[in-house]
Amino acid sequence: MTTVPLATGNGRVKEARKLSRRSARSERRLFLADGPKAVESALVVPGCVVEVFATPAATERHAALSAAATAAEAAWTLVDERALASLSDAVNPAGVVAVCRFLDRPLEHLLDPAPRLVALCADVRDPGNAGTVVRTADAAGAGAVVLAGSSVDAYNPKTVRASVGSLFQVPVAVAADPADAVRRAQSAGLQVLAADGAGEVDLFDADDLLAAPTAWLFGNEAWGLPEELAALADHRVRIPILGRAESLNLSTAAALCLYASARAHRV
């Protein structure tokens, strides 16, 4: 551990700060995990954490976290408040940021053997939604999350923060082509259910359907699923709107669908 806190001009801090850019993350396959919960979860994954930057005050508050970093052979580096703030996009930084290695795995690895429940996101652009879907999938016991097409970067700081540590706990794959991801899921023995407001199946009437191993297909926040992609699904499932709301947002819809499957799988 360094004894004198590093400032914003330090070379290591500057290099870490570059990871706020997607291009730098992709080139180096490194990203930033901000906050004690994210760092704690990252340290559980062998070899994930390269270095932890922390203020002296945060180091004092999180002695157990510092000890965990030492046990994981990850450097714990003291930085001043300004340097830490330069590494965090939070309004009120928690004082701890880790440099982590990428976690995503090839889709074919996640589907061999196929888990019973998968969340497949096609062109999901909002990092908060993507992170919340990862968190919800983890909570619902899903075996994988797939970010396909032009979906947001899984390592966007807002995505990482919204996952509240679940990015380190549920396997994630990145797929260039959503249609190919759907076909791969089906080939692995999963039925693909498209969450579609105009679907022919009502979620409340789908208990028998939901009992099968399932990949839920979720579309873009603004325009949903393209017709040609939704047509590849085995069924289109709508969430009934019982009041006057026009629709549900993506992360809420994903929570309802994933938990409906989780409940059916327990019966």
PAZAPA-4460 file (N, C-alpha, C; in steps of 0.05 Angstrom, whole numbers, plus 32768, in hexadecimal, padded with zeros to 4 digits):
% residues 267
    n_x    n_y    n_z   ca_x   ca_y   ca_z    c_x    c_y    c_z   seq   type   mol
   8011   7FE8   8000   8000   8000   8000   8012   8019   8000     1      M     A
   800B   802D   7FEF   8019   8046   7FF0   8013   8054   800A     2      T     A
   8027   8063   8014   8023   8072   802D   801C   808F   8029     3      T     A
   8023   809A   8012   801C   80B6   800B   8007   80B5   7FF6     4      V     A
   7FF0   80C1   7FFA   7FDA   80C0   7FE6   7FE3   80CC   7FCC     5      P     A
   7FDD   80BF   7FB6   7FE3   80C9   7F9B   7FD0   80DF   7F93     6      L     A
   7FD9   80F1   7F83   7FC9   8107   7F7A   7FBF   8102   7F5D     7      A     A
   7FAF   8114   7F53   7FA3   8110   7F38   7FB8   810F   7F22     8      T     A
   7FCF   811C   7F26   7FE3   811C   7F12   7FF4   8103   7F11     9      G     A
   7FF0   80F1   7F24   8000   80D8   7F24   7FFB   80C7   7F0C    10      N     A
   8010   80BA   7F01   800D   80AB   7EE9   7FF9   8094   7EEB    11      G     A
   7FF9   8086   7F02   7FE7   806F   7F05   7FCA   8079   7F07    12      R     A
   7FC6   8090   7F14   7FAB   809B   7F15   7FA1   80A3   7EF9    13      V     A
   7FB4   80B0   7EEA   7FAD   80B8   7ECE   7FA5   80A0   7EBD    14      K     A
   7FB5   808B   7EBF   7FAF   8073   7EAF   7F94   8067   7EB6    15      E     A
   7F8E   8066   7ED0   7F74   805C   7ED9   7F5E   806D   7ECF    16      A     A
   7F62   8087   7ED0   7F4D   809A   7EC8   7F46   8096   7EAA    17      R     A
   7F58   808D   7E9A   7F52   8089   7E7E   7F3D   8073   7E7A    18      K     A
   7F39   8062   7E8E   7F25   804D   7E8C   7F08   8057   7E8D    19      L     A
   7F05   8071   7E91   7EEA   807D   7E8F   7EE1   807D   7E72    20      S     A
   7EF4   8079   7E5F   7EED   8079   7E42   7EEA   805C   7E39    21      R     A
   7ED5   8057   7E29   7ED0   803C   7E20   7EE7   8031   7E0F    22      R     A
   7EF3   8043   7DFE   7F09   803A   7DED   7F20   8030   7DFE    23      S     A
   7F26   803E   7E13   7F3D   8035   7E24   7F36   801B   7E32    24      A     A
   7F1D   8018   7E3B   7F15   7FFF   7E48   7F17   7FE8   7E35    25      R     A
   7F0E   7FEC   7E1D   7F0E   7FD6   7E09   7F2B   7FCE   7E02    26      S     A
   7F3C   7FE2   7DFF   7F57   7FDD   7DF7   7F66   7FCE   7E0D    27      E     A
   7F62   7FD6   7E26   7F72   7FCA   7E3C   7F63   7FB4   7E4B    28      R     A
   7F49   7FB1   7E44   7F37   7F9D   7E51   7F38   7FA1   7E70    29      R     A
   7F36   7FBA   7E78   7F35   7FC1   7E94   7F1F   7FD5   7E98    30      L     A
   7F13   7FD6   7EB0   7EFE   7FEA   7EB6   7F00   7FF2   7ED3    31      F     A
   7EF0   8006   7EDA   7EF0   8010   7EF6   7ED6   8007   7F04    32      L     A
   7EDA   7FFD   7F1C   7EC3   7FF6   7F2E   7EC3   8009   7F45    33      A     A
   7EAE   8018   7F48   7EAD   802F   7F5B   7E9C   8028   7F73    34      D     A
   7EA7   802B   7F8B   7E98   8027   7FA3   7E9F   800D   7FB1    35      G     A
   7E9B   800D   7FCC   7EA4   7FF5   7FDB   7E95   7FDC   7FD4    36      P     A
   7E7B   7FDD   7FCD   7E6D   7FC5   7FC7   7E78   7FB8   7FAD    37      K     A
   7E7C   7FC9   7F99   7E87   7FBF   7F80   7EA3   7FB3   7F84    38      A     A
   7EB4   7FC1   7F93   7ECF   7FB8   7F98   7ECF   7F9E   7FA8    39      V     A
   7EBD   7F9C   7FBC   7EBB   7F83   7FCB   7EB3   7F6C   7FB9    40      E     A
   7EA0   7F70   7FA7   7E97   7F5B   7F95   7EAD   7F54   7F82    41      S     A
   7EBC   7F68   7F78   7ED1   7F63   7F65   7EE8   7F52   7F71    42      A     A
   7EEE   7F57   7F8B   7F04   7F49   7F98   7EFE   7F2C   7F9C    43      L     A
   7EE4   7F24   7F9B   7EDD   7F08   7F9D   7EE4   7EF8   7F84    44      V     A
   7EE6   7F06   7F6D   7EEC   7EF9   7F54   7F0A   7EF7   7F51    45      V     A
   7F15   7EDF   7F50   7F32   7EDB   7F4F   7F3F   7EEA   7F38    46      P     A
   7F53   7EFA   7F3D   7F62   7F08   7F29   7F54   7F1F   7F1C    47      G     A
   7F3D   7F27   7F25   7F2D   7F3C   7F19   7F39   7F58   7F1E    48      C     A
   7F40   7F5D   7F37   7F49   7F78   7F40   7F67   7F7B   7F3C    49      V     A
   7F6E   7F90   7F2D   7F8A   7F96   7F29   7F95   7FA9   7F3F    50      V     A
   7F85   7FBD   7F45   7F8E   7FD1   7F59   7F75   7FDF   7F64    51      E     A
   7F77   7FE7   7F7E   7F62   7FF6   7F8A   7F6D   8011   7F92    52      V     A
   7F5F   8026   7F8A   7F66   8041   7F93   7F52   8049   7FA9    53      F     A
   7F5D   8054   7FBF   7F4B   805B   7FD5   7F57   8073   7FE4    54      A     A
   7F45   8084   7FEE   7F4E   809A   7FFF   7F56   808F   801B    55      T     A
   7F67   809E   8029   7F6E   8096   8044   7F55   8091   8056    56      P     A
   7F41   80A3   8054   7F29   80A0   8064   7F1A   8087   805D    57      A     A
   7F17   8081   8043   7F0A   8068   803B   7F19   804F   8043    58      A     A
   7F33   8051   8042   7F44   803B   804B   7F3F   8035   8068    59      T     A
   7F3C   8049   8078   7F37   8045   8095   7F1B   8039   8099    60      E     A
   7F07   8043   8089   7EEC   8039   808C   7EEA   801C   8082    61      R     A
   7EF9   8014   806E   7EF6   7FFA   8061   7F0F   7FE9   8065    62      H     A
   7F16   7FE5   807E   7F2E   7FD5   8084   7F2C   7FB9   807A    63      A     A
   7F14   7FAE   807C   7F10   7F92   8072   7F13   7F90   8054    64      A     A
   7F0B   7FA5   8046   7F0E   7FA6   8029   7F2C   7FA7   8021    65      L     A
   7F3B   7FB7   8030   7F58   7FB9   802B   7F65   7F9E   8030    66      S     A
   7F5D   7F90   8045   7F68   7F76   804B   7F61   7F62   8035    67      A     A
   7F48   7F64   802A   7F40   7F52   8015   7F51   7F57   7FFC    68      A     A
   7F57   7F70   7FF7   7F68   7F77   7FE0   7F84   7F6B   7FE3    69      A     A
   7F8E   7F6D   7FFB   7FA8   7F61   8000   7FA8   7F43   7FFC    70      T     A
   7F92   7F36   8006   7F8F   7F19   8002   7F8D   7F11   7FE5    71      A     A
   7F81   7F23   7FD5   7F7D   7F1E   7FB8   7F96   7F27   7FA8    72      A     A
   7FAA   7F30   7FB6   7FC3   7F3A   7FA9   7FBD   7F51   7F95    73      E     A
   7FAA   7F62   7F9D   7FA4   7F7A   7F8E   7FB0   7F92   7F9D    74      A     A
   7FBD   7FA4   7F8F   7FC9   7FBB   7F9C   7FB4   7FCD   7FA7    75      A     A
   7FB9   7FD8   7FBF   7FA7   7FEC   7FCC   7FB6   8006   7FCD    76      W     A
   7FAE   8019   7FBD   7FBD   8032   7FB9   7FAE   804A   7FC5    77      T     A
   7FBB   8058   7FD6   7FAF   8070   7FE2   7FB0   8087   7FCE    78      L     A
   7F99   8095   7FCB   7F97   80AD   7FBA   7F89   80C3   7FCA    79      V     A
   7F8E   80DC   7FC2   7F80   80F1   7FD0   7F63   80F4   7FC5    80      D     A
   7F53   8105   7FD2   7F37   8107   7FCB   7F33   8110   7FAE    81      E     A
   7F43   8122   7FA4   7F40   812B   7F89   7F47   8115   7F75    82      R     A
   7F5B   8106   7F7A   7F63   80F0   7F69   7F4D   80DB   7F68    83      A     A
   7F42   80D5   7F7F   7F2C   80C1   7F80   7F14   80CB   7F70    84      L     A
   7F0D   80E5   7F74   7EF6   80F0   7F66   7EFA   80EF   7F48    85      A     A
   7F13   80F1   7F3F   7F18   80F1   7F22   7F14   80D5   7F16    86      S     A
   7F13   80C0   7F27   7F0F   80A5   7F1E   7EF2   809C   7F21    87      L     A
   7EE1   80AD   7F2D   7EC5   80A5   7F33   7EB3   80B9   7F24    88      S     A
   7E9C   80AE   7F1A   7E88   80C0   7F0E   7E71   80C4   7F21    89      D     A
   7E74   80BA   7F3A   7E5E   80BE   7F4D   7E5E   80DA   7F58    90      A     A
   7E47   80E4   7F5F   7E44   80FF   7F69   7E53   8101   7F84    91      V     A
   7E50   80EC   7F94   7E5E   80EB   7FAE   7E6F   80D2   7FAF    92      N     A
   7E87   80D2   7FA5   7E98   80BA   7FA4   7E9B   80AD   7FC0    93      P     A
   7E9B   8092   7FC0   7E9C   8084   7FDA   7EB9   8080   7FE3    94      A     A
   7ECD   8088   7FD3   7EE8   8087   7FDB   7EF8   806F   7FD3    95      G     A
   7EEC   805C   7FC4   7EF9   8044   7FBC   7EF2   803D   7F9F    96      V     A
   7F07   803A   7F8E   7F03   8033   7F72   7F17   801D   7F6B    97      V     A
   7F0E   8008   7F5E   7F20   7FF3   7F56   7F24   7FF2   7F37    98      A     A
   7F3C   7FEC   7F2F   7F41   7FE6   7F13   7F3E   7FC7   7F10    99      V     A
   7F2C   7FBF   7EFE   7F25   7FA3   7EFC   7F29   7F99   7EDF   100      C     A
   7F2D   7F7F   7EDD   7F2F   7F73   7EC2   7F13   7F6C   7EB8   101      R     A
   7F10   7F6C   7E9E   7EF6   7F65   7E92   7EED   7F4A   7E9B   102      F     A
   7ED3   7F47   7E9C   7EC7   7F2E   7EA7   7EB7   7F1E   7E92   103      L     A
   7EB0   7F2B   7E7B   7E9E   7F1D   7E68   7EAB   7F04   7E5D   104      D     A
   7E9A   7EF1   7E56   7EA3   7ED8   7E4C   7E95   7ED3   7E31   105      R     A
   7EA1   7EC3   7E1F   7E93   7EBD   7E06   7E78   7EB0   7E0B   106      P     A
   7E64   7EB8   7DFA   7E49   7EAE   7DFE   7E48   7E8F   7DFD   107      L     A
   7E58   7E83   7DEC   7E56   7E66   7DEA   7E5F   7E58   7E04   108      E     A
   7E71   7E66   7E13   7E79   7E5A   7E2D   7E62   7E5C   7E41   109      H     A
   7E53   7E71   7E40   7E3D   7E74   7E53   7E25   7E62   7E4D   110      L     A
   7E24   7E58   7E35   7E0E   7E47   7E2D   7E15   7E2A   7E2C   111      L     A
   7E2C   7E22   7E36   7E36   7E07   7E36   7E3F   7DFE   7E52   112      D     A
   7E2D   7DF2   7E62   7E11   7DED   7E5C   7E01   7E07   7E61   113      P     A
   7DE9   7E07   7E56   7DD8   7E1F   7E58   7DCC   7E21   7E74   114      A     A
   7DCC   7E39   7E80   7DBE   7E3D   7E99   7DA0   7E3C   7E95   115      P     A
   7D91   7E3B   7EAA   7D73   7E39   7EA7   7D67   7E55   7EA2   116      R     A
   7D76   7E6A   7EA8   7D6B   7E85   7EA4   7D80   7E98   7E9B   117      L     A
   7D7A   7EA6   7E85   7D8D   7EB9   7E79   7D7E   7ED3   7E73   118      V     A
   7D8B   7EEA   7E76   7D81   7F04   7E6D   7D90   7F0C   7E55   119      A     A
   7D82   7F10   7E3F   7D8F   7F17   7E25   7D86   7F33   7E1E   120      L     A
   7D98   7F47   7E1F   7D91   7F63   7E1A   7D9A   7F6A   7DFE   121      C     A
   7D88   7F74   7DEE   7D8E   7F7C   7DD2   7D8D   7F9A   7DCF   122      A     A
   7DA3   7FA7   7DCA   7DA5   7FC4   7DC5   7D9B   7FD4   7DDC   123      D     A
   7DA1   7FCB   7DF4   7D9A   7FDA   7E0C   7DAF   7FF0   7E11   124      V     A
   7DA7   8009   7E0F   7DBA   801F   7E0E   7DBF   802C   7E29   125      R     A
   7DAC   802C   7E3B   7DAF   803B   7E54   7DC0   802B   7E68   126      D     A
   7DD6   8036   7E72   7DE7   8027   7E84   7DD9   8020   7E9E   127      P     A
   7DC8   8031   7EA8   7DBA   802B   7EC1   7DA7   8014   7EBD   128      G     A
   7D99   8012   7EA6   7D88   7FFB   7EA1   7D98   7FE2   7E9E   129      N     A
   7DAE   7FE3   7E90   7DBE   7FCB   7E8C   7DC9   7FC1   7EA6   130      A     A
   7DD3   7FD3   7EB7   7DDD   7FCA   7ED1   7DC8   7FBF   7EE3   131      G     A
   7DB0   7FCB   7EE1   7D99   7FC1   7EF1   7D90   7FA5   7EE8   132      T     A
   7D91   7FA0   7ECD   7D8A   7F86   7EC3   7D9E   7F71   7ECD   133      V     A
   7DB8   7F78   7ECD   7DCC   7F66   7ED8   7DC7   7F60   7EF5   134      V     A
   7DC1   7F75   7F05   7DBB   7F71   7F21   7DA2   7F60   7F25   135      R     A
   7D8D   7F65   7F16   7D74   7F56   7F18   7D79   7F39   7F10   136      T     A
   7D87   7F34   7EFA   7D8D   7F19   7EF1   7D9C   7F0A   7F07   137      A     A
   7DAF   7F17   7F14   7DBE   7F0A   7F2A   7DAA   7F03   7F40   138      D     A
   7D9A   7F16   7F48   7D87   7F11   7F5E   7D73   7EFB   7F58   139      A     A
   7D6B   7EF9   7F3E   7D57   7EE4   7F36   7D64   7EC9   7F31   140      A     A
   7D7E   7EC8   7F34   7D8C   7EAE   7F30   7D92   7EA7   7F14   141      G     A
   7D92   7EBB   7F02   7D99   7EB6   7EE6   7DB6   7EAD   7EE4   142      A     A
   7DBB   7E9C   7ED0   7DD6   7E92   7ECC   7DE7   7EA2   7EBA   143      G     A
   7DDB   7EB6   7EAC   7DEB   7EC7   7E99   7DDB   7EDF   7E90   144      A     A
   7DEA   7EF4   7E89   7DDE   7F0B   7E7C   7DEE   7F10   7E63   145      V     A
   7DE0   7F15   7E4D   7DEC   7F1A   7E33   7DE5   7F37   7E2B   146      V     A
   7DF9   7F46   7E25   7DF6   7F61   7E1A   7DFC   7F60   7DFC   147      L     A
   7DE8   7F62   7DEB   7DEB   7F5D   7DCF   7DE6   7F76   7DBE   148      A     A
   7DF1   7F75   7DA6   7DED   7F8B   7D93   7DFB   7FA4   7D9C   149      G     A
   7DED   7FBB   7D9A   7DF9   7FD4   7DA2   7DF2   7FDB   7DBF   150      S     A
   7DF1   7FC7   7DD0   7DEC   7FCC   7DEC   7E03   7FDC   7DF8   151      S     A
   7DFD   7FE9   7E0E   7E11   7FF9   7E1D   7E28   7FE7   7E26   152      V     A
   7E3F   7FF3   7E29   7E56   7FE5   7E33   7E51   7FDB   7E4F   153      D     A
   7E56   7FC1   7E53   7E52   7FB5   7E6E   7E63   7FC2   7E83   154      A     A
   7E79   7FD0   7E7B   7E8B   7FDB   7E8E   7E89   7FF9   7E90   155      Y     A
   7E75   8004   7E84   7E6F   8021   7E88   7E6C   8025   7EA7   156      N     A
   7E78   803A   7EB2   7E77   803E   7ECF   7E5A   803E   7EDA   157      P     A
   7E47   8049   7ECB   7E2B   8049   7ED5   7E1F   802D   7ED5   158      K     A
   7E27   801D   7EC1   7E1E   8001   7EC0   7E29   7FF1   7ED7   159      T     A
   7E43   7FF5   7EDC   7E50   7FE7   7EF2   7E43   7FEE   7F0D   160      V     A
   7E3E   8008   7F10   7E33   8012   7F2A   7E16   8008   7F2D   161      R     A
   7E06   8008   7F17   7DEA   8000   7F19   7DE8   7FE2   7F1F   162      A     A
   7DFC   7FD2   7F18   7DFB   7FB6   7F1D   7E00   7FAF   7F3B   163      S     A
   7E0A   7FC3   7F4A   7E0E   7FC0   7F67   7E1D   7FA6   7F6D   164      V     A
   7E32   7FA1   7F5F   7E43   7F8A   7F64   7E3B   7F71   7F55   165      G     A
   7E23   7F70   7F49   7E1A   7F58   7F3B   7E2A   7F53   7F21   166      S     A
   7E36   7F67   7F16   7E47   7F63   7EFE   7E5D   7F4E   7F04   167      L     A
   7E65   7F4D   7F1D   7E7A   7F3A   7F25   7E6F   7F1F   7F2D   168      F     A
   7E55   7F1C   7F2D   7E49   7F04   7F38   7E39   7EF4   7F24   169      Q     A
   7E30   7F00   7F0E   7E21   7EF1   7EFA   7E31   7EF2   7EE0   170      V     A
   7E34   7EDC   7ED2   7E44   7EDC   7EBA   7E37   7EEE   7EA4   171      P     A
   7E48   7EFD   7E96   7E3F   7F0F   7E82   7E4E   7F09   7E68   172      V     A
   7E3E   7F0A   7E52   7E4A   7F07   7E37   7E42   7F1F   7E27   173      A     A
   7E53   7F26   7E14   7E4E   7F3C   7E01   7E4C   7F2F   7DE5   174      V     A
   7E36   7F34   7DD7   7E31   7F28   7DBD   7E2C   7F3E   7DA8   175      A     A
   7E39   7F3C   7D92   7E37   7F50   7D7D   7E1B   7F50   7D70   176      A     A
   7E10   7F38   7D6C   7DF7   7F35   7D5D   7DE1   7F29   7D6E   177      D     A
   7DCC   7F39   7D75   7DB7   7F2F   7D85   7DA9   7F16   7D7A   178      P     A
   7DA5   7F16   7D5F   7D98   7EFF   7D53   7DA9   7EE5   7D56   179      A     A
   7DC2   7EE8   7D53   7DD4   7ED1   7D57   7DD3   7EC8   7D74   180      D     A
   7DD2   7EDA   7D87   7DD0   7ED3   7DA3   7DB6   7EC4   7DA9   181      A     A
   7DA0   7ECC   7D9C   7D86   7EBE   7DA0   7D89   7EA2   7D95   182      V     A
   7D94   7E9F   7D7D   7D96   7E84   7D71   7DA9   7E72   7D82   183      R     A
   7DBE   7E7D   7D8D   7DD0   7E6D   7D9D   7DC2   7E64   7DB7   184      R     A
   7DB2   7E75   7DC3   7DA3   7E6E   7DDB   7D90   7E57   7DD4   185      A     A
   7D82   7E59   7DBE   7D6F   7E44   7DB6   7D7E   7E2A   7DB0   186      Q     A
   7D95   7E2B   7DA3   7DA5   7E13   7D9E   7DAF   7E06   7DB7   187      S     A
   7DB2   7E16   7DCC   7DBB   7E0B   7DE6   7DA4   7DFF   7DF6   188      A     A
   7D8C   7E00   7DEB   7D75   7DF4   7DF9   7D64   7E07   7E09   189      G     A
   7D68   7E21   7E06   7D58   7E35   7E13   7D41   7E3F   7E01   190      L     A
   7D29   7E41   7E0D   7D15   7E50   7DFE   7D1A   7E6D   7E01   191      Q     A
   7D15   7E7D   7DEC   7D19   7E9A   7DED   7CFE   7EA7   7DEF   192      V     A
   7CF9   7EB6   7E04   7CE1   7EC5   7E08   7CE6   7EE2   7E04   193      L     A
   7CD9   7EEF   7DF1   7CDD   7F0B   7DEC   7CC9   7F1B   7DFE   194      A     A
   7CD4   7F2D   7E0D   7CC3   7F3F   7E1D   7CB8   7F54   7E0A   195      A     A
   7C9E   7F53   7E04   7C92   7F63   7DEF   7C76   7F6C   7DF8   196      D     A
   7C72   7F86   7DF8   7C58   7F90   7E01   7C41   7F86   7DF0   197      G     A
   7C46   7F7D   7DD8   7C31   7F73   7DC7   7C32   7F55   7DC4   198      A     A
   7C3F   7F48   7DD7   7C43   7F2B   7DD6   7C29   7F1B   7DD8   199      G     A
   7C29   7F03   7DCC   7C11   7EF3   7DCC   7C0C   7EE4   7DE6   200      E     A
   7C20   7EE3   7DF7   7C1E   7ED5   7E11   7C1E   7EE9   7E28   201      V     A
   7C0B   7EE6   7E3A   7C0A   7EF7   7E52   7C1C   7EEB   7E67   202      D     A
   7C2D   7EFB   7E73   7C40   7EF1   7E87   7C31   7EE4   7E9E   203      L     A
   7C19   7EED   7EA5   7C0A   7EE2   7EBB   7BFF   7EC6   7EB4   204      F     A
   7BFE   7EBF   7E9A   7BF4   7EA5   7E92   7C0A   7E93   7E88   205      D     A
   7C22   7E99   7E8E   7C39   7E8B   7E81   7C48   7E78   7E93   206      A     A
   7C3B   7E6F   7EAA   7C4A   7E5F   7EBD   7C56   7E45   7EB1   207      D     A
   7C46   7E37   7EA1   7C50   7E1F   7E95   7C67   7E24   7E81   208      D     A
   7C65   7E3A   7E72   7C79   7E42   7E60   7C93   7E49   7E6E   209      L     A
   7C90   7E57   7E84   7CA7   7E62   7E93   7CB7   7E4C   7EA1   210      L     A
   7CAC   7E35   7EA4   7CBA   7E1F   7EB2   7CD2   7E15   7EA3   211      A     A
   7CD3   7E1A   7E89   7CE9   7E10   7E78   7D01   7E22   7E7A   212      A     A
   7D19   7E17   7E75   7D31   7E29   7E74   7D2D   7E3F   7E60   213      P     A
   7D33   7E58   7E68   7D2A   7E6F   7E59   7D40   7E84   7E56   214      T     A
   7D42   7E90   7E3E   7D51   7EA9   7E3A   7D3C   7EBE   7E34   215      A     A
   7D3B   7ED2   7E46   7D29   7EE9   7E42   7D37   7EFD   7E2F   216      W     A
   7D29   7F06   7E1B   7D34   7F19   7E08   7D27   7F35   7E0D   217      L     A
   7D38   7F48   7E13   7D2F   7F63   7E19   7D3A   7F77   7E04   218      F     A
   7D2A   7F8A   7DFC   7D32   7F9C   7DE7   7D3A   7FB8   7DF1   219      G     A
   7D3E   7FCA   7DDE   7D46   7FE5   7DE4   7D31   7FF4   7DF4   220      N     A
   7D3B   8007   7E05   7D28   8016   7E16   7D14   8026   7E06   221      E     A
   7D1B   8031   7DEF   7D0A   8043   7DE1   7CF8   8034   7DCD   222      A     A
   7D03   8021   7DBE   7CF3   8015   7DA8   7CEF   7FF7   7DAB   223      W     A
   7CF8   7FEC   7DC1   7CF3   7FCF   7DC6   7D02   7FBD   7DB4   224      G     A
   7CF6   7FA7   7DAC   7D04   7F93   7D9C   7CFC   7F97   7D7E   225      L     A
   7D10   7F97   7D6C   7D09   7F97   7D50   7CF8   7F7F   7D49   226      P     A
   7CE6   7F82   7D36   7CD4   7F6C   7D2E   7CE3   7F53   7D26   227      E     A
   7CF8   7F57   7D16   7D07   7F40   7D0D   7D15   7F31   7D23   228      E     A
   7D1C   7F3F   7D39   7D29   7F31   7D4F   7D14   7F24   7D61   229      L     A
   7CFE   7F32   7D66   7CE9   7F26   7D76   7CDD   7F0D   7D69   230      A     A
   7CDD   7F0D   7D4E   7CD2   7EF6   7D3F   7CE3   7EDD   7D44   231      A     A
   7CFC   7EE0   7D4C   7D0D   7EC8   7D51   7D06   7EBA   7D6B   232      L     A
   7CF9   7EC9   7D7D   7CF3   7EBD   7D97   7CDE   7EA7   7D95   233      A     A
   7CDF   7E95   7DA8   7CCC   7E7F   7DA8   7CB0   7E89   7DAF   234      D     A
   7CAE   7E9D   7DC1   7C95   7EAA   7DC8   7C9A   7EC7   7DCF   235      H     A
   7C85   7ED7   7DCB   7C86   7EF3   7DD4   7C74   7EF5   7DEC   236      R     A
   7C7E   7F00   7E01   7C70   7F01   7E1B   7C6B   7F1F   7E23   237      V     A
   7C52   7F25   7E29   7C4C   7F40   7E31   7C47   7F41   7E4F   238      R     A
   7C4F   7F57   7E5C   7C49   7F5B   7E78   7C2F   7F6B   7E78   239      I     A
   7C1B   7F61   7E85   7C01   7F6F   7E85   7C02   7F8A   7E93   240      P     A
   7BF7   7F9E   7E87   7BF6   7FB9   7E93   7BD9   7FBC   7E9E   241      I     A
   7BD7   7FBC   7EB8   7BBD   7FBB   7EC5   7BB2   7FD7   7ECB   242      L     A
   7BC3   7FEA   7ECC   7BBB   8006   7ED1   7BBC   8016   7EB8   243      G     A
   7BC2   8030   7EBB   7BC2   8042   7EA5   7BDE   8048   7E9A   244      R     A
   7BF3   803D   7EA6   7C0E   8042   7E9C   7C10   8037   7E7F   245      A     A
   7C1F   8046   7E6F   7C22   803D   7E53   7C34   8025   7E51   246      E     A
   7C49   8024   7E62   7C5C   800E   7E60   7C6D   800D   7E79   247      S     A
   7C7F   7FF9   7E7A   7C92   7FF7   7E90   7CAE   7FFC   7E84   248      L     A
   7CC0   8007   7E95   7CDB   800A   7E8B   7CE9   7FEF   7E8A   249      N     A
   7D00   7FEF   7E7C   7D0E   7FD6   7E76   7D15   7FC7   7E8F   250      L     A
   7D22   7FD4   7EA2   7D2C   7FC5   7EBA   7D15   7FBA   7ECA   251      S     A
   7CFE   7FC8   7ECC   7CE7   7FBE   7EDA   7CDB   7FA5   7ECC   252      T     A
   7CD9   7FA7   7EB1   7CCF   7F91   7EA2   7CE1   7F79   7EA4   253      A     A
   7CFB   7F7D   7EA4   7D0E   7F67   7EA7   7D0B   7F5A   7EC2   254      A     A
   7D07   7F6A   7ED7   7D04   7F5F   7EF2   7CEC   7F4D   7EF3   255      A     A
   7CD5   7F56   7EE8   7CBD   7F46   7EE9   7CC0   7F2C   7ED9   256      L     A
   7CCC   7F2D   7EC2   7CCF   7F15   7EB1   7CE3   7F01   7EBD   257      C     A
   7CF9   7F0B   7EC7   7D0E   7EF9   7ED2   7D04   7EEC   7EEC   258      L     A
   7CF5   7EFB   7EFC   7CEB   7EEF   7F15   7CD4   7EDC   7F0F   259      Y     A
   7CC4   7EE2   7EFB   7CAF   7ECF   7EF3   7CBB   7EB4   7EEC   260      A     A
   7CD1   7EB4   7EDD   7CDF   7E9B   7ED6   7CEB   7E8E   7EEF   261      S     A
   7CF7   7E9F   7F00   7D04   7E94   7F18   7CEF   7E86   7F29   262      A     A
   7CD8   7E92   7F2B   7CC2   7E85   7F3C   7CB9   7E6B   7F2F   263      R     A
   7CB6   7E6B   7F14   7CAD   7E53   7F07   7CC2   7E3C   7F0A   264      A     A
   7CDB   7E44   7F0A   7CF0   7E2F   7F0C   7CF1   7E23   7F28   265      H     A
   7CE6   7E31   7F3C   7CE6   7E26   7F57   7CCF   7E13   7F5D   266      R     A
   7CBB   7E14   7F4C   7CA3   7E04   7F51   7CA9   7DE6   7F4C   267      V     A
***
